[in-house]
């Protein structure tokens, strides 16, 4: 099972992004803990749906931030977001059809989240926090 705990390797260099990512990691941790602790299927379902919704909201906010700062790699980044939404959609459908377990959905999300955060989001964080940062960008609450 993946280790969903936040660690410094996942830092992007942008506080707002890091706070949002910590929340996503906590949502994943909650799903896995509920499953591990034998919580009811309804509770696990609710937590998994919460992870899904938090991911969608995060992507919308992050994409808006990229537009505001004129991030030059926005198309590639948004494409990565769309790919994970497709993967998660497939996993959610399979989970609901009982053809995959929560662990499978969690592993898919965790693998993507870790790679995307370390690579794409770190690049975005460096762009925002670096020479392209403006007073307006720095004041963005929660990215």
N, C-alpha and C positions, 0 to 999 in steps of 0.2 A: 504494500500500500504506500502511496506517496506520502512524503512528509510535508504537510501544507503550511508548516510554521514559517512565518516571515523571517528572513535572515538578511544580513547586510549584502550578500551577493545579489539580492534582488533590487537594491537601491538604484534609482535612475539618476540621481543628482538633482531632482526637482521635488521639493517637499510636497507639493500638491499631488503630483502623480504617485509618489510613494505612499501618501496617506490613503489614497484610493485603492492602491494595490494591496495595502495591508488589510483593508476592509474586505477585498475579494478573497484574500488568503484566509481571513477569519470565517467568511461564509463557507469556504471549502472545508475548513477545519470543523465547523459546526455540523456539516453534512456527515463527515466521516465519524465524528464522535457520536452522533445520534445512531448511526448504523452499528458502530462498535458496541455501544451501550445497550443495544437491543430495543431502542425506542420503536414505537409503532410505525407501521408503514406510512400512515398519514402524516406523522411528524417528519419523517425522512423526506417524503414527497414535498412537503411544505418548504423544508430547508433547501432542497434541490431546486425547487422553483424560485426560491429567494436568491440563490446563487445565479441562476439564469437571468433573472430580472436585474440584479445588481450588475451583472456583466453587460447587459444591454444598455443600461443607464451610463455605466462607465464609458463604454465605447462612444456613445453619443456626446458625452462631455469631452472626452479626449479628442474626438474628431472636430468639435467646435473649437477647442483650444488650438489645434493644428491649423485650422482655417484662420483664426485670429492672428497667429504669429507667422502666417505664410510659410508653413513648413514645406520645404521643397520635396520631401518624400511622402507626402500625404497619400497619394494614390496607392503606393505600395503598402503603406501602413493600414489604410482602410481595407485594402484587399485582404490583408492578414486577418483583420477583424471579421470580415465576411466569411472567410474560410472556417474560422472557429465557430461562428454561429451555425454554419451548415453542419459541422461535425457534431456540435452540441445538440442541434435539432435532431439529427439522426440518433444520437445516444439517448436523448429524452424519449423519442418515440419507441426505441427498442426497450428502454427501461419500463415504459408504460405498458408495452406488450409483453413484459416479463421475459424478454429474450436477452436482456443484459442486466447486470446488477448495478447497484449504486457505485460499487468499486470501479467498474469499467468506465462509467461516466466520469467519476472523479479522477481516475488516472488520465483519461484523455484531456480533461480540463487542466489538470496539474502540469502535464507535460507541455501542453501548449503555453500555458500561463508562464511557466518558468522560462522557456525559450524566448517567448515574445518579450517578456519583461527585460531579460538580460540583454537581448539584442536590439529589438526595435524601439522599445520604450526608453532604454538607456540612451540610444541615439537621439531620440526626441528630447529627453531631459537635458542632454548636453547642448543641444541646439538652443533650447529655450533659456537655459541658465548661462550659456556662453555669450559670445559677442552679439548674438541676435536678440538678447533679452532687452526688453524695454521696461520703463516704469509700469506701464499698463500690464505687461506680462507678469511681472513680479507680484503684482497685486491681485492676480487671479486667485480667488479663494477656492481651494480644493481642486483646482485644475479640472 
